[in-house]
Amino acid sequence: MESVLQKSCKIRSLVSDLQRNYICDTARKSAECLKSDLGDLDKLYTELTDTLANGEAEDFPPKNAKRHFEKVKKEEKEN
């Protein structure tokens, strides 16, 4: 999960660099697209950490995390 945060930080840095150093429409469109993707990434990361926290509250051992996430996905599909 830490790698997701690192990648998010790198993308934010790229967006900042695009906005500062490149004025063309292509750079602007690319920065907007990256910002949108960052929003999606942040949302998914938040959902993941919330699910992980809920699992930890239920005292599942880390080796059962995959099973817990599959259970949560299945419950979401049913609702």
Backbone as CSV, one residue per row, in Angstrom:
resi,resn,N_x,N_y,N_z,CA_x,CA_y,CA_z,C_x,C_y,C_z
1,MET,0.815,-1.192,0.000,0.000,0.000,0.000,0.859,1.257,0.000
2,GLU,2.046,1.146,0.550,2.942,2.308,0.549,3.351,2.668,-0.871
3,SER,3.474,1.668,-1.741,3.868,1.962,-3.118,2.789,2.786,-3.824
4,VAL,1.537,2.590,-3.452,0.448,3.391,-4.033,0.646,4.855,-3.649
5,LEU,0.996,5.096,-2.407,1.226,6.476,-1.969,2.424,7.094,-2.678
6,GLN,3.474,6.296,-2.876,4.655,6.797,-3.572,4.329,7.151,-5.018
7,LYS,3.566,6.284,-5.676,3.192,6.554,-7.062,2.283,7.776,-7.152
8,SER,1.381,7.903,-6.207,0.501,9.060,-6.173,1.319,10.343,-6.034
9,CYS,2.301,10.307,-5.177,3.169,11.475,-4.966,3.935,11.808,-6.250
10,LYS,4.434,10.801,-6.940,5.167,11.031,-8.187,4.262,11.631,-9.252
11,ILE,3.031,11.144,-9.327,2.088,11.678,-10.318,1.753,13.128,-9.997
12,ARG,1.563,13.433,-8.708,1.297,14.822,-8.314,2.465,15.734,-8.702
13,SER,3.659,15.223,-8.524,4.851,15.982,-8.904,4.890,16.204,-10.414
14,LEU,4.529,15.184,-11.170,4.487,15.307,-12.629,3.457,16.346,-13.063
15,VAL,2.287,16.321,-12.437,1.246,17.305,-12.756,1.757,18.718,-12.483
16,SER,2.391,18.881,-11.353,2.938,20.192,-10.994,3.988,20.634,-12.018
17,ASP,4.847,19.710,-12.414,5.882,20.007,-13.403,5.257,20.379,-14.746
18,LEU,4.239,19.648,-15.157,3.559,19.956,-16.419,2.959,21.350,-16.394
19,GLN,2.350,21.693,-15.284,1.696,22.996,-15.180,2.692,24.153,-15.127
20,ARG,3.835,23.909,-14.515,4.842,24.961,-14.389,5.662,25.161,-15.648
21,ASN,6.061,24.065,-16.272,7.072,24.143,-17.322,6.557,24.018,-18.751
22,TYR,5.313,23.630,-18.918,4.795,23.434,-20.267,3.464,24.163,-20.404
23,ILE,3.351,24.958,-21.456,2.182,25.809,-21.612,1.228,25.282,-22.690
24,CYS,1.658,24.361,-23.506,0.842,23.912,-24.640,-0.432,23.193,-24.187
25,ASP,-1.378,23.088,-25.111,-2.663,22.444,-24.816,-2.494,20.970,-24.456
26,THR,-1.541,20.316,-25.103,-1.324,18.896,-24.825,-0.914,18.683,-23.369
27,ALA,-0.029,19.533,-22.882,0.412,19.432,-21.489,-0.742,19.721,-20.538
28,ARG,-1.550,20.714,-20.874,-2.699,21.064,-20.030,-3.697,19.909,-19.970
29,LYS,-3.987,19.315,-21.129,-4.911,18.183,-21.174,-4.345,16.985,-20.417
30,SER,-3.054,16.762,-20.564,-2.417,15.649,-19.848,-2.489,15.859,-18.343
31,ALA,-2.255,17.079,-17.906,-2.319,17.387,-16.470,-3.732,17.180,-15.944
32,GLU,-4.741,17.592,-16.718,-6.131,17.396,-16.297,-6.470,15.916,-16.201
33,CYS,-6.003,15.155,-17.162,-6.247,13.704,-17.159,-5.573,13.053,-15.948
34,LEU,-4.348,13.452,-15.682,-3.632,12.902,-14.526,-4.321,13.274,-13.214
35,LYS,-4.830,14.498,-13.134,-5.549,14.916,-11.925,-6.798,14.062,-11.718
36,SER,-7.484,13.792,-12.803,-8.677,12.944,-12.721,-8.308,11.541,-12.248
37,ASP,-7.233,11.000,-12.818,-6.775,9.674,-12.417,-6.334,9.652,-10.958
38,LEU,-5.732,10.745,-10.515,-5.327,10.846,-9.108,-6.535,10.817,-8.188
39,GLY,-7.592,11.479,-8.593,-8.819,11.447,-7.798,-9.346,10.039,-7.658
40,ASP,-9.334,9.293,-8.774,-9.775,7.891,-8.739,-8.859,7.058,-7.858
41,LEU,-7.559,7.279,-7.996,-6.588,6.534,-7.196,-6.772,6.811,-5.714
42,ASP,-6.970,8.074,-5.365,-7.184,8.436,-3.961,-8.459,7.798,-3.408
43,LYS,-9.512,7.796,-4.224,-10.772,7.203,-3.794,-10.603,5.704,-3.536
44,LEU,-9.943,5.010,-4.459,-9.741,3.571,-4.300,-8.826,3.268,-3.121
45,TYR,-7.809,4.096,-2.927,-6.905,3.903,-1.796,-7.664,4.069,-0.477
46,THR,-8.545,5.070,-0.422,-9.340,5.281,0.779,-10.251,4.095,1.050
47,GLU,-10.888,3.583,-0.008,-11.752,2.411,0.152,-10.948,1.209,0.654
48,LEU,-9.752,1.041,0.105,-8.903,-0.072,0.511,-8.489,0.036,1.970
49,THR,-8.064,1.223,2.381,-7.635,1.382,3.773,-8.811,1.243,4.736
50,ASP,-9.997,1.726,4.321,-11.180,1.559,5.170,-11.536,0.084,5.330
51,THR,-11.479,-0.655,4.236,-11.783,-2.087,4.292,-10.757,-2.817,5.143
52,LEU,-9.500,-2.451,4.986,-8.450,-3.065,5.792,-8.646,-2.758,7.269
53,ALA,-9.011,-1.520,7.588,-9.257,-1.147,8.981,-10.442,-1.918,9.560
54,ASN,-11.499,-2.077,8.752,-12.651,-2.858,9.211,-12.254,-4.301,9.473
55,GLY,-11.424,-4.844,8.607,-10.955,-6.215,8.802,-10.116,-6.349,10.056
56,GLU,-9.262,-5.376,10.297,-8.438,-5.412,11.504,-9.298,-5.289,12.748
57,ALA,-10.374,-4.524,12.647,-11.281,-4.392,13.785,-11.967,-5.723,14.082
58,GLU,-12.127,-6.532,13.041,-12.728,-7.849,13.215,-11.679,-8.904,13.580
59,ASP,-10.449,-8.464,13.817,-9.334,-9.319,14.259,-8.965,-10.416,13.267
60,PHE,-8.986,-10.091,11.973,-8.506,-11.115,11.048,-6.989,-11.036,10.973
61,PRO,-6.339,-12.186,10.881,-4.879,-12.157,10.730,-4.510,-11.713,9.314
62,PRO,-3.369,-11.083,9.135,-2.982,-10.568,7.816,-3.002,-11.636,6.716
63,LYS,-2.733,-12.880,7.045,-2.723,-13.908,6.001,-4.132,-14.154,5.451
64,ASN,-5.157,-13.721,6.161,-6.531,-13.883,5.689,-7.073,-12.622,5.029
65,ALA,-6.225,-11.643,4.800,-6.677,-10.378,4.223,-7.305,-10.592,2.850
66,LYS,-6.698,-11.422,2.020,-7.237,-11.660,0.681,-8.658,-12.213,0.777
67,ARG,-8.868,-13.161,1.656,-10.187,-13.754,1.835,-11.192,-12.691,2.298
68,HIS,-10.753,-11.815,3.190,-11.627,-10.760,3.689,-12.045,-9.815,2.561
69,PHE,-11.081,-9.407,1.715,-11.397,-8.505,0.618,-12.344,-9.160,-0.376
70,GLU,-12.175,-10.452,-0.633,-13.076,-11.169,-1.532,-14.488,-11.207,-0.944
71,LYS,-14.590,-11.400,0.360,-15.889,-11.425,1.032,-16.580,-10.067,0.911
72,VAL,-15.828,-9.004,1.117,-16.387,-7.652,1.031,-16.868,-7.377,-0.391
73,LYS,-16.066,-7.764,-1.398,-16.464,-7.560,-2.790,-17.752,-8.304,-3.100
74,LYS,-17.856,-9.545,-2.622,-19.031,-10.336,-2.880,-20.267,-9.681,-2.235
75,GLU,-20.130,-9.181,-1.019,-21.236,-8.525,-0.331,-21.661,-7.261,-1.076
76,GLU,-20.692,-6.519,-1.624,-21.012,-5.302,-2.368,-21.784,-5.623,-3.633
77,LYS,-21.416,-6.701,-4.312,-22.100,-7.101,-5.533,-23.547,-7.521,-5.240
78,GLU,-23.756,-8.157,-4.100,-25.093,-8.607,-3.728,-26.000,-7.439,-3.378
79,ASN,-25.413,-6.344,-2.895,-26.209,-5.168,-2.512,-26.331,-4.300,-3.692
